[in-house]
Amino acid sequence: MAHKLESQIKVLQGKTIAIVYMFENEDAPGLGHYWIWKSDIISRWMNATQEIGCLPFILDIRTFIQKASFKTLPQIDYVVNLNCGCRELSTLSLVPSVCSFLAIPCIPCNSVAIVMSENKLISNLLAVAKGINVPMTLDTTDENGIFRPLSLGSSIGVRKGYCEDVNEGTYQEFIPGYDITIPIVYNPIIDDIDILPPLLYLPKSKNPNWFYGEEEKAKEDGYTLHHFTTVENNLKEKIIDFARIFPIRTFGRIDARLKFEGSELSCDVVNRSLGISDLFFIEINSMPTIEYGDFAQFETAFNAVLSLENYTVFNCVNAYINTISKPTIHGFLLTCSMIALSKAKY
């Protein structure tokens, strides 16, 4: 299996990867952002291209569009899209739309996946259609719900109780328990998308009413991450089937609540097999931030899977680590994404 992945990586070596980011001083009206990719994230993708023997080409979104328009771009084999956090939902699709026009594979996804996944009303309807629990929609007079803005990410604007000053959003029953996240990744060994170990957020307060909100995400404090040792096949199949319709071909993430009846949370729950019955869908992210460190979801799951041979993705992660001298989560995701998109028709 390691040999199979090694041979696939050799085919990728020498490719040029354009890393397209949002310039912080960009002032175009349609490119207003609530969040900008920082240099540490940009540099990790740059290092990832070199990790697998590819060539990075870094440019901001305006330069990318201008060069595409005037046909002055060099030969580009893949684009890593780091234009996220747009206040205007439609402009999130700017980079992948240009990529489609130029017939260049875009990582992590195309315009269709972005628009479908970012709109929480659409993703909620599709989750129900695929047999995944979704919290009940509440009347705005009910004070026991949680409001989530329709198209904002990074937990911006998520709050308990209905939000009168924002017109568009979901207002649903708050599920006491845990926030969990399920990282999705293409697995070249099985030639299909797969899941990394789901992660549970355990708040230091042990309070079942805690949730991973804007403040908690910004501070990266007040909680710890714990991985589930096993996942029921029924849940895995539903999650993958759900992710396919967006479509997620490379990597993504599903966030949910795990229902708990009690007064104090515990990490002991990760020792049981995670199933579908107590899981309630929150959102799907087809363009997740890939960070590095103790509070980074993909990094934590990537490291955890090495002790979990029962996960099918174990062989893929293990093969990558044994092939690359200094493996990182960014290099792993870049490799898997390039292999996945090399099989697609453009």
SERO-4910 file (N, C-alpha, C, O; in steps of 0.05 Angstrom, whole numbers):
BEGIN
 pado doro    nc1    nc2    nc3   cac1   cac2   cac3    cc1    cc2    cc3    oc1    oc2    oc3
  Met    A     17    -24      0      0      0      0     17     25      0     11     45    -13
  Ala    A     39     24     16     58     47     16     70     51    -12     74     73    -21
  His    A     75     28    -26     87     30    -52     67     43    -72     76     58    -89
  Lys    A     42     36    -70     21     48    -87     20     78    -84     19     92   -104
  Leu    A     20     87    -59     18    116    -54     44    129    -63     44    151    -75
  Glu    A     67    116    -58     93    128    -66     94    132    -97    104    152   -106
  Ser    A     84    113   -112     84    115   -141     65    138   -150     71    151   -170
  Gln    A     43    142   -136     25    164   -143     37    191   -137     34    210   -152
  Ile    A     52    192   -115     66    217   -108     87    224   -128     91    248   -135
  Lys    A    101    204   -138    122    209   -158    111    222   -184    123    239   -196
  Val    A     86    214   -190     73    226   -214     67    255   -210     67    271   -229
  Leu    A     62    263   -185     55    290   -179     80    309   -177     77    333   -180
  Gln    A    103    298   -173    127    314   -168    133    332   -193    131    323   -216
  Gly    A    141    357   -187    147    375   -209    123    392   -218    127    410   -234
  Lys    A     99    386   -208     76    402   -215     77    429   -202     89    433   -181
  Thr    A     65    449   -215     64    476   -204     37    481   -190     16    477   -202
  Ile    A     39    489   -164     15    493   -148     13    523   -142     30    535   -129
  Ala    A     -8    535   -153    -14    564   -147    -29    566   -120    -49    553   -117
  Ile    A    -18    582   -102    -31    586    -76    -43    615    -77    -28    634    -76
  Val    A    -69    616    -80    -83    641    -84    -96    650    -58   -113    637    -47
  Tyr    A    -87    673    -48    -97    683    -22   -110    710    -24   -108    724    -45
  Met    A   -123    718     -3   -136    745     -1   -116    765     11   -108    762     34
  Phe    A   -109    786     -4    -92    807      5   -107    823     26   -130    831     22
  Glu    A    -95    828     50   -109    840     72   -119    869     66   -139    877     77
  Asn    A   -105    883     48   -113    910     42   -131    912     17   -135    934      6
  Glu    A   -141    890      8   -159    890    -15   -184    906     -8   -196    902     12
  Asp    A   -191    925    -27   -213    943    -20   -236    941    -40   -254    958    -40
  Ala    A   -237    920    -57   -260    916    -75   -285    912    -59   -285    896    -40
  Pro    A   -307    926    -66   -332    923    -50   -342    894    -48   -352    887    -27
  Gly    A   -338    878    -68   -348    851    -67   -330    832    -53   -337    808    -50
  Leu    A   -307    842    -44   -288    824    -30   -285    831      0   -265    826     12
  Gly    A   -306    843     11   -306    848     39   -304    822     55   -319    803     49
  His    A   -287    821     75   -282    796     90   -287    801    120   -282    822    130
  Tyr    A   -295    780    133   -296    780    162   -272    765    173   -267    765    197
  Trp    A   -257    752    156   -234    737    165   -214    733    141   -223    729    119
  Ile    A   -188    736    146   -168    734    125   -148    712    133   -140    709    156
  Trp    A   -140    696    113   -119    676    117    -93    690    125    -85    709    112
  Lys    A    -81    681    146    -56    694    156    -32    680    144    -34    658    132
  Ser    A     -9    692    147     16    683    135     24    655    144     36    640    128
  Asp    A     18    648    169     26    621    178     11    599    163     23    578    158
  Ile    A    -14    604    156    -29    585    141    -19    584    112    -16    562    100
  Ile    A    -15    607    100     -5    609     72     22    594     70     27    579     52
  Ser    A     40    600     90     67    588     89     66    557     92     83    543     80
  Arg    A     47    547    106     45    518    110     37    504     84     46    482     78
  Trp    A     19    517     68     12    506     42     36    508     23     40    490      7
  Met    A     51    530     25     75    533      9     95    510     15    106    498     -3
  Asn    A     99    506     41    118    485     49    108    457     41    123    439     35
  Ala    A     81    454     41     69    428     33     75    421      4     80    398     -2
  Thr    A     75    442    -13     81    436    -41    110    427    -45    115    409    -61
  Gln    A    128    438    -29    156    430    -30    160    403    -17    178    387    -24
  Glu    A    143    397      3    144    371     17    141    348     -2    153    326      2
  Ile    A    124    351    -22    119    329    -40    132    333    -67    126    320    -87
  Gly    A    152    352    -68    167    356    -92    154    372   -114    160    368   -138
  Cys    A    136    390   -106    122    407   -126    133    436   -123    148    442   -105
  Leu    A    124    453   -141    133    481   -142    111    500   -134     90    500   -147
  Pro    A    115    516   -113     94    535   -105     95    561   -122    117    571   -128
  Phe    A     72    572   -128     70    598   -141     49    614   -126     25    607   -127
  Ile    A     57    634   -111     40    648    -93     31    675   -104     48    691   -113
  Leu    A      5    680   -103     -5    706   -113    -32    712   -100    -46    694    -92
  Asp    A    -38    738    -99    -64    746    -87    -86    743   -108    -81    739   -131
  Ile    A   -111    743    -98   -133    737   -115   -136    757   -138   -143    749   -161
  Arg    A   -131    783   -133   -134    803   -155   -114    797   -177   -120    798   -201
  Thr    A    -89    792   -169    -68    786   -189    -75    761   -205    -71    760   -229
  Phe    A    -85    741   -191    -93    716   -204   -114    721   -225   -112    711   -248
  Ile    A   -134    737   -219   -156    743   -238   -146    759   -261   -153    754   -284
  Gln    A   -129    779   -255   -119    796   -276   -101    780   -296   -104    783   -320
  Lys    A    -84    764   -285    -66    748   -302    -82    727   -318    -76    721   -341
  Ala    A   -103    716   -305   -121    698   -320   -134    712   -343   -137    701   -365
  Ser    A   -143    737   -338   -157    752   -359   -139    759   -382   -148    758   -405
  Phe    A   -114    766   -376    -95    774   -397    -78    751   -407    -60    755   -423
  Lys    A    -84    727   -398    -70    703   -406    -40    705   -401    -23    697   -418
  Thr    A    -33    715   -378     -5    718   -371      3    700   -347     25    702   -336
  Leu    A    -14    682   -340     -7    662   -319     13    642   -331     11    635   -354
  Pro    A     32    634   -314     49    612   -323     34    586   -324     10    585   -316
  Gln    A     47    564   -331     34    538   -330     28    531   -301     46    530   -285
  Ile    A      2    527   -295     -7    519   -268    -21    493   -270    -39    489   -286
  Asp    A    -14    474   -253    -27    448   -253    -49    445   -233    -69    431   -238
  Tyr    A    -47    459   -210    -68    459   -190    -68    486   -176    -48    500   -175
  Val    A    -92    493   -165    -95    517   -149   -104    510   -121   -124    495   -118
  Val    A    -91    521   -101   -101    519    -74   -115    545    -68   -102    567    -68
  Asn    A   -141    544    -63   -157    568    -59   -158    576    -29   -169    562    -13
  Leu    A   -145    598    -23   -145    609      5   -162    634      7   -157    651     24
  Asn    A   -181    637    -11   -200    660     -9   -225    651      6   -244    642     -6
  Cys    A   -224    655     32   -246    647     48   -255    671     66   -242    692     65
  Gly    A   -276    667     81   -285    688     99   -298    711     86   -300    733     98
  Cys    A   -308    708     61   -322    730     48   -349    735     60   -364    716     66
  Arg    A   -356    760     64   -383    767     74   -404    762     53   -427    754     59
  Glu    A   -397    766     28   -415    760      6   -410    731     -3   -389    724    -13
  Leu    A   -431    715      1   -428    686     -5   -419    680    -33   -403    663    -37
  Ser    A   -430    695    -52   -423    689    -80   -394    693    -87   -383    679   -104
  Thr    A   -380    712    -74   -352    716    -80   -334    695    -69   -310    694    -77
  Leu    A   -344    677    -52   -328    654    -44   -322    636    -68   -302    621    -67
  Ser    A   -338    638    -88   -335    621   -112   -317    633   -133   -314    622   -155
  Leu    A   -306    656   -127   -291    671   -148   -267    655   -158   -264    651   -183
  Val    A   -250    645   -141   -226    630   -149   -234    604   -163   -224    599   -185
  Pro    A   -251    587   -152   -257    562   -166   -272    567   -193   -270    551   -211
  Ser    A   -287    589   -195   -300    595   -220   -280    601   -242   -282    592   -265
  Val    A   -259    617   -235   -238    623   -254   -223    597   -261   -215    593   -284
  Cys    A   -219    581   -241   -205    555   -246   -221    538   -266   -210    525   -283
  Ser    A   -248    537   -262   -264    522   -281   -262    533   -309   -261    518   -329
  Phe    A   -261    560   -311   -258    573   -337   -232    566   -351   -231    562   -375
  Leu    A   -211    563   -334   -184    557   -344   -179    526   -345   -158    518   -355
  Ala    A   -198    511   -335   -195    481   -334   -171    474   -316   -155    456   -323
  Ile    A   -168    487   -293   -147    481   -274   -161    469   -249   -178    482   -238
  Pro    A   -153    446   -240   -165    434   -215   -160    452   -191   -138    462   -187
  Cys    A   -182    457   -176   -181    475   -153   -184    459   -127   -202    443   -125
  Ile    A   -166    465   -109   -166    451    -83   -175    471    -61   -164    493    -60
  Pro    A   -196    465    -45   -206    438    -41   -232    431    -57   -239    408    -58
  Cys    A   -245    451    -70   -270    445    -82   -277    465   -104   -263    485   -108
  Asn    A   -299    460   -118   -309    478   -139   -330    496   -128   -337    496   -105
  Ser    A   -341    513   -146   -361    533   -138   -386    520   -127   -399    530   -108
  Val    A   -395    499   -140   -420    486   -131   -418    477   -102   -436    481    -87
  Ala    A   -396    464    -95   -392    454    -68   -392    477    -48   -404    475    -26
  Ile    A   -380    500    -55   -379    523    -36   -407    534    -31   -415    537     -8
  Val    A   -422    540    -53   -448    552    -50   -467    534    -35   -483    543    -18
  Met    A   -467    508    -42   -485    489    -29   -479    485      1   -497    484     18
  Ser    A   -453    483      7   -446    477     35   -447    502     53   -454    499     76
  Glu    A   -440    525     42   -441    550     58   -469    558     66   -473    570     87
  Asn    A   -488    552     49   -516    560     55   -528    539     74   -533    516     65
  Lys    A   -531    546     99   -539    527    119   -568    516    115   -574    494    123
  Leu    A   -585    532    102   -612    522     96   -611    499     76   -625    479     80
  Ile    A   -594    501     56   -591    479     36   -579    455     49   -590    433     46
  Ser    A   -558    458     64   -544    435     77   -562    421     97   -561    397    100
  Asn    A   -579    436    111   -598    424    130   -618    407    116   -625    385    125
  Leu    A   -629    417     94   -649    402     78   -637    376     67   -650    355     67
  Leu    A   -612    378     58   -599    354     47   -592    334     68   -593    310     64
  Ala    A   -586    344     92   -580    326    114   -605    309    122   -604    285    126
  Val    A   -628    323    123   -653    309    129   -659    288    107   -667    266    113
  Ala    A   -654    296     82   -660    278     59   -642    253     61   -650    232     51
  Lys    A   -618    256     73   -600    233     75   -602    218    101   -586    201    108
  Gly    A   -623    224    117   -628    209    141   -610    217    165   -606    201    183
  Ile    A   -600    241    165   -584    251    187   -601    270    204   -615    287    194
  Asn    A   -599    267    230   -615    283    249   -607    313    246   -584    320    244
  Val    A   -627    330    246   -623    359    245   -640    371    268   -663    363    271
  Pro    A   -629    389    284   -644    402    306   -670    415    295   -671    426    273
  Met    A   -691    413    311   -717    424    303   -716    454    301   -704    468    317
  Thr    A   -729    464    280   -731    493    276   -750    505    296   -772    494    301
  Leu    A   -743    527    308   -759    539    329   -771    566    320   -761    579    302
  Asp    A   -793    573    333   -804    599    329   -786    620    342   -773    614    362
  Thr    A   -785    644    331   -767    664    341   -774    673    370   -757    686    383
  Thr    A   -798    667    379   -805    674    406   -795    655    427   -795    661    451
  Asp    A   -785    632    418   -774    612    436   -746    620    444   -729    625    426
  Glu    A   -740    622    470   -714    632    479   -694    610    482   -671    615    490
  Asn    A   -701    585    477   -683    562    482   -669    552    457   -659    530    457
  Gly    A   -667    569    437   -654    560    412   -627    571    409   -616    586    426
  Ile    A   -615    565    386   -588    576    379   -590    587    350   -600    573    332
  Phe    A   -580    611    346   -581    625    320   -554    622    307   -533    626    319
  Arg    A   -555    615    281   -531    613    265   -535    629    239   -553    622    223
  Pro    A   -519    650    234   -521    665    209   -519    647    185   -505    627    185
  Leu    A   -534    654    164   -537    636    141   -510    630    127   -505    607    120
  Ser    A   -494    650    122   -470    645    105   -444    653    118   -423    654    104
  Leu    A   -444    660    144   -419    667    157   -406    642    169   -420    625    180
  Gly    A   -380    641    168   -365    618    180   -350    628    204   -355    649    215
  Ser    A   -330    611    213   -314    617    236   -330    622    261   -321    636    279
  Ser    A   -354    611    262   -372    614    285   -380    643    290   -390    650    312
  Ile    A   -377    660    270   -384    688    272   -414    691    275   -430    680    260
  Gly    A   -423    705    296   -451    711    300   -468    689    312   -492    692    315
  Val    A   -455    666    318   -470    644    330   -476    651    359   -457    658    374
  Arg    A   -501    649    368   -508    657    395   -533    643    404   -550    636    388
  Lys    A   -536    641    430   -561    630    442   -583    651    439   -577    675    442
  Gly    A   -607    642    434   -629    661    432   -630    673    403   -610    673    390
  Tyr    A   -654    681    395   -657    692    368   -643    719    365   -644    735    383
  Cys    A   -631    723    342   -616    747    337   -633    766    320   -637    761    296
  Glu    A   -643    787    331   -661    806    318   -647    822    296   -660    831    277
  Asp    A   -621    828    300   -607    846    282   -596    832    257   -583    846    241
  Val    A   -601    807    253   -592    792    230   -616    779    217   -630    764    231
  Asn    A   -621    784    192   -646    774    179   -643    745    170   -663    730    171
  Glu    A   -620    737    161   -618    711    149   -602    692    167   -579    698    176
  Gly    A   -613    669    173   -600    650    190   -618    627    198   -642    628    191
  Thr    A   -608    608    212   -624    586    222   -628    590    252   -609    599    266
  Tyr    A   -651    584    261   -657    585    290   -668    558    298   -691    551    290
  Gln    A   -652    543    313   -659    515    318   -657    509    348   -646    523    364
  Glu    A   -669    486    354   -667    476    381   -638    472    389   -622    461    373
  Phe    A   -630    480    413   -603    476    422   -602    448    434   -618    441    452
  Ile    A   -582    432    425   -579    404    434   -558    403    457   -535    407    451
  Pro    A   -566    398    482   -546    396    503   -528    373    498   -536    352    489
  Gly    A   -502    377    503   -483    356    499   -456    366    490   -445    385    501
  Tyr    A   -446    353    469   -419    359    459   -420    370    431   -437    362    415
  Asp    A   -401    388    424   -395    394    397   -375    373    387   -356    366    401
  Ile    A   -380    363    363   -361    344    351   -356    353    322   -372    367    310
  Thr    A   -334    344    311   -327    350    283   -316    325    270   -301    310    282
  Ile    A   -324    320    245   -316    296    230   -300    305    206   -312    313    186
  Pro    A   -274    302    206   -258    309    182   -261    288    160   -261    264    165
  Ile    A   -264    298    136   -267    280    112   -243    284     94   -233    306     91
  Val    A   -233    262     82   -210    264     64   -212    243     43   -222    221     48
  Tyr    A   -203    249     19   -201    228     -2   -178    209      5   -156    217     13
  Asn    A   -184    183      3   -165    162      9   -156    149    -17   -172    133    -29
  Pro    A   -132    155    -27   -123    144    -53   -121    113    -53   -124    101    -74
  Ile    A   -118    101    -30   -114     72    -30   -141     58    -36   -141     37    -49
  Ile    A   -163     69    -26   -189     57    -32   -203     72    -55   -225     64    -63
  Asp    A   -191     93    -65   -202    110    -87   -230    120    -80   -248    117    -96
  Asp    A   -233    131    -56   -259    141    -48   -254    160    -24   -233    160    -12
  Ile    A   -274    177    -19   -271    194      5   -275    177     30   -289    157     30
  Asp    A   -262    186     51   -261    171     76   -263    190     99   -264    215     95
  Ile    A   -262    180    124   -263    198    147   -238    194    164   -230    171    168
  Leu    A   -228    215    175   -208    214    197   -224    211    223   -248    215    222
  Pro    A   -211    204    245   -226    200    270   -242    225    278   -230    247    279
  Pro    A   -268    223    283   -283    245    293   -272    256    319   -261    240    335
  Leu    A   -274    282    324   -263    294    348   -285    306    365   -305    318    354
  Leu    A   -282    304    390   -301    314    410   -288    338    424   -265    337    433
  Tyr    A   -304    360    427   -295    383    442   -305    379    471   -329    378    476
  Leu    A   -286    378    489   -293    375    518   -287    402    532   -263    408    536
  Pro    A   -308    417    539   -303    442    553   -292    438    581   -299    418    594
  Lys    A   -274    455    590   -263    453    617   -285    455    638   -282    445    660
  Ser    A   -307    469    631   -329    473    650   -345    447    653   -361    445    672
  Lys    A   -343    428    634   -359    403    634   -389    409    631   -405    392    637
  Asn    A   -395    433    623   -423    441    621   -435    433    594   -425    440    573
  Pro    A   -457    417    594   -470    408    569   -482    430    553   -490    425    530
  Asn    A   -484    454    564   -495    477    548   -473    493    535   -478    513    521
  Trp    A   -448    485    538   -425    498    525   -426    491    495   -434    469    487
  Phe    A   -418    510    478   -415    505    450   -391    519    439   -382    539    450
  Tyr    A   -381    510    416   -357    521    404   -364    546    389   -370    545    365
  Gly    A   -364    568    403   -373    594    392   -350    611    382   -327    602    381
  Glu    A   -357    635    374   -338    654    363   -315    660    382   -292    660    374
  Glu    A   -322    666    407   -301    672    426   -283    649    432   -258    652    434
  Glu    A   -294    625    434   -279    601    440   -260    594    417   -237    586    421
  Lys    A   -269    599    393   -252    593    369   -230    613    367   -207    606    361
  Ala    A   -235    638    373   -214    659    371   -192    655    392   -169    659    386
  Lys    A   -200    647    417   -181    644    438   -167    617    438   -145    614    449
  Glu    A   -180    597    425   -170    570    426   -163    562    455   -141    553    462
  Asp    A   -183    565    472   -179    559    500   -206    550    512   -227    554    499
  Gly    A   -206    538    535   -230    531    548   -240    503    541   -262    495    549
  Tyr    A   -225    488    525   -234    462    516   -209    445    508   -188    455    504
  Thr    A   -214    419    506   -193    401    496   -207    383    474   -231    379    474
  Leu    A   -190    373    456   -200    355    435   -194    326    441   -172    320    450
  His    A   -213    309    436   -210    280    441   -221    265    417   -242    272    406
  His    A   -207    244    408   -216    229    385   -232    204    392   -227    192    413
  Phe    A   -251    197    376   -267    173    380   -251    149    369   -238    150    348
  Thr    A   -252    127    384   -236    103    377   -249     88    354   -235     76    338
  Thr    A   -276     88    353   -290     74    331   -314     89    322   -325    106    337
  Val    A   -323     84    298   -347     96    286   -364     74    275   -354     56    260
  Glu    A   -390     74    280   -408     54    269   -409     57    239   -409     79    228
  Asn    A   -410     34    226   -411     34    196   -434     50    185   -432     63    164
  Asn    A   -457     49    199   -481     64    189   -476     94    188   -484    107    170
  Leu    A   -462    104    209   -456    133    210   -436    140    188   -439    159    174
  Lys    A   -415    124    186   -394    129    165   -407    130    137   -400    147    121
  Glu    A   -424    111    131   -436    109    105   -454    133    100   -454    144     78
  Lys    A   -469    142    120   -487    165    117   -471    191    113   -478    208     96
  Ile    A   -449    194    128   -433    218    126   -420    220     98   -420    241     86
  Ile    A   -409    198     89   -396    197     63   -416    202     40   -411    217     21
  Asp    A   -439    189     43   -460    192     23   -470    221     22   -475    232      1
  Phe    A   -472    233     45   -480    261     48   -459    280     35   -466    299     21
  Ala    A   -433    275     41   -412    292     31   -410    291      0   -402    311    -12
  Arg    A   -416    268    -11   -414    265    -40   -432    283    -56   -425    292    -78
  Ile    A   -455    290    -45   -474    305    -61   -467    335    -63   -481    349    -79
  Phe    A   -447    345    -49   -441    374    -50   -426    383    -75   -433    405    -84
  Pro    A   -407    371    -87   -394    346    -79   -367    352    -66   -352    370    -75
  Ile    A   -360    337    -45   -334    339    -34   -317    316    -46   -323    293    -42
  Arg    A   -296    324    -60   -279    304    -73   -252    301    -59   -238    280    -61
  Thr    A   -243    322    -45   -216    323    -34   -216    321     -3   -209    301      8
  Phe    A   -225    343     10   -227    342     39   -248    362     48   -255    381     33
  Gly    A   -259    357     71   -280    375     82   -284    368    111   -269    353    123
  Arg    A   -306    379    122   -310    374    151   -340    377    157   -354    394    146
  Ile    A   -350    359    174   -378    361    183   -378    366    212   -365    352    228
  Asp    A   -393    386    221   -396    393    249   -423    385    259   -443    387    244
  Ala    A   -425    376    283   -450    365    294   -450    368    325   -430    375    337
  Arg    A   -473    363    336   -476    361    365   -482    332    372   -497    318    359
  Leu    A   -470    323    394   -476    296    405   -492    300    430   -483    311    450
  Lys    A   -517    290    429   -536    294    451   -527    280    476   -517    257    476
  Phe    A   -530    294    499   -523    283    525   -543    291    546   -551    315    548
  Glu    A   -552    272    561   -571    278    583   -557    274    609   -552    251    618
  Gly    A   -551    296    622   -536    295    647   -526    323    654   -531    342    639
  Ser    A   -513    326    676   -504    352    685   -474    357    681   -466    380    682
  Glu    A   -459    336    676   -430    340    673   -419    323    650   -423    298    650
  Leu    A   -405    335    632   -394    321    609   -368    307    617   -355    314    636
  Ser    A   -361    287    601   -337    271    606   -325    262    580   -341    258    561
  Cys    A   -299    259    578   -287    249    554   -290    219    550   -282    207    530
  Asp    A   -302    205    570   -306    176    569   -323    168    545   -322    145    536
  Val    A   -339    187    535   -357    181    513   -342    172    488   -353    158    471
  Val    A   -317    181    485   -302    175    460   -294    146    459   -285    136    438
  Asn    A   -296    131    481   -289    103    482   -311     85    472   -308     61    468
  Arg    A   -334     97    467   -356     81    455   -357     87    425   -346    107    416
  Ser    A   -370     69    410   -371     73    381   -391     96    375   -414     96    384
  Leu    A   -382    115    359   -399    137    352   -420    129    331   -413    118    310
  Gly    A   -445    133    338   -467    125    321   -483    148    310   -477    172    317
  Ile    A   -504    142    295   -520    163    282   -543    173    300   -553    195    296
  Ser    A   -552    157    319   -577    163    332   -576    189    349   -596    204    349
  Asp    A   -554    194    363   -553    217    381   -538    240    368   -531    260    381
  Leu    A   -533    238    342   -518    258    328   -537    278    314   -556    269    300
  Phe    A   -532    304    317   -549    324    304   -531    343    287   -513    356    297
  Phe    A   -537    344    262   -522    359    242   -523    389    248   -544    400    255
  Ile    A   -499    403    246   -498    432    248   -491    444    221   -507    460    210
  Glu    A   -468    436    209   -461    447    183   -440    429    170   -426    414    183
  Ile    A   -437    433    144   -416    420    129   -398    442    117   -408    462    107
  Asn    A   -372    438    118   -353    457    109   -336    445     87   -320    427     92
  Ser    A   -340    454     62   -325    443     40   -299    457     35   -283    450     17
  Met    A   -294    478     52   -269    493     49   -258    500     77   -256    523     85
  Pro    A   -252    479     93   -244    484    121   -216    496    123   -199    491    107
  Thr    A   -212    511    144   -185    521    151   -168    498    161   -176    483    179
  Ile    A   -144    495    150   -126    473    159   -104    487    175    -85    498    164
  Glu    A   -108    485    201    -89    498    219    -70    476    231    -71    453    224
  Tyr    A    -52    485    248    -31    468    259    -29    473    289    -28    496    297
  Gly    A    -28    451    304    -25    455    333    -45    439    349    -60    422    338
  Asp    A    -45    443    375    -61    427    393    -91    430    389   -106    412    395
  Phe    A   -100    453    378   -129    457    374   -137    455    345   -160    462    338
  Ala    A   -120    445    328   -126    442    300   -139    415    295   -128    394    301
  Gln    A   -164    416    283   -179    391    281   -166    370    263   -163    347    270
  Phe    A   -158    378    238   -146    359    220   -119    349    230   -113    325    227
  Glu    A   -103    366    241    -78    358    252    -81    337    275    -67    317    276
  Thr    A   -100    343    292   -105    325    315   -115    298    305   -105    277    315
  Ala    A   -133    298    286   -144    273    275   -122    257    259   -121    233    261
  Phe    A   -105    272    245    -83    260    229    -64    245    248    -56    223    241
  Asn    A    -58    257    270    -40    244    289    -53    221    304    -41    201    310
  Ala    A    -79    224    309    -94    204    325    -97    178    309    -96    156    321
  Val    A   -100    179    283   -107    156    267    -84    135    268    -89    112    262
  Leu    A    -60    144    274    -37    125    274    -39    103    295    -26     83    294
  Ser    A    -56    108    315    -61     88    336    -87     73    332    -96     58    350
  Leu    A   -100     78    309   -127     67    305   -128     51    278   -138     62    258
  Glu    A   -118     27    279   -117     11    254   -145      3    244   -147     -7    222
  Asn    A   -165      6    261   -192     -2    253   -204     18    233   -224     12    220
  Tyr    A   -192     42    230   -201     61    210   -189     54    183   -165     49    182
  Thr    A   -205     55    162   -194     48    135   -173     69    126   -155     62    110
  Val    A   -175     93    136   -156    114    128   -129    110    141   -109    123    134
  Phe    A   -127     92    161   -101     87    174    -80     79    154    -57     90    155
  Asn    A    -86     61    135    -66     52    116    -55     75     99    -32     76     92
  Cys    A    -74     94     92    -66    116     76    -47    135     91    -27    143     80
  Val    A    -55    142    115    -39    160    132    -12    147    137      9    161    136
  Asn    A    -12    122    145     13    108    151     31    107    127     56    110    129
  Ala    A     20    102    103     36    100     79     48    127     72     71    129     64
  Tyr    A     33    149     77     44    175     71     67    182     90     88    192     81
  Ile    A     64    176    115     84    182    135    110    166    129    132    175    134
  Asn    A    107    141    119    130    125    113    143    132     86    165    123     80
  Thr    A    129    149     70    140    156     44    154    183     45    174    187     31
  Ile    A    143    202     61    154    229     62    172    233     87    165    223    108
  Ser    A    194    246     83    214    248    105    203    266    128    208    259    151
  Lys    A    190    288    122    179    305    143    150    310    137    142    332    128
  Pro    A    132    291    142    104    293    134     89    313    151     93    315    175
  Thr    A     70    327    139     52    345    153     24    340    143     19    328    123
  Ile    A      5    351    159    -23    348    151    -29    363    125    -44    353    108
  His    A    -16    386    121    -20    401     96    -10    385     72    -22    384     51
  Gly    A     14    372     75     25    357     53      7    332     47      3    325     24
  Phe    A     -3    320     68    -21    297     64    -46    304     49    -54    291     31
  Leu    A    -59    326     58    -84    335     45    -79    344     16    -95    339     -1
  Leu    A    -56    357     12    -49    366    -15    -45    342    -34    -56    342    -56
  Thr    A    -31    322    -24    -26    298    -40    -52    284    -46    -57    278    -70
  Cys    A    -69    279    -26    -94    265    -31   -112    281    -50   -125    269    -67
  Ser    A   -112    307    -47   -129    324    -64   -120    323    -93   -136    321   -111
  Met    A    -94    325    -97    -83    324   -125    -89    298   -138    -96    297   -162
  Ile    A    -87    276   -123    -93    250   -134   -122    248   -141   -130    237   -162
  Ala    A   -139    258   -123   -168    257   -127   -176    272   -152   -191    263   -169
  Leu    A   -165    297   -155   -173    314   -177   -160    306   -203   -170    313   -225
  Ser    A   -138    290   -202   -126    280   -227   -144    260   -240   -141    255   -264
  Lys    A   -162    249   -225   -181    229   -236   -206    242   -247   -222    229   -262
  Ala    A   -210    268   -241   -234    282   -251   -229    292   -278   -206    296   -287
  Lys    A   -250    297   -293   -248    308   -320   -252    338   -320   -272    348   -309
  Tyr    A   -233    353   -332   -235    382   -333   -235    390   -362   -236    414   -368
***
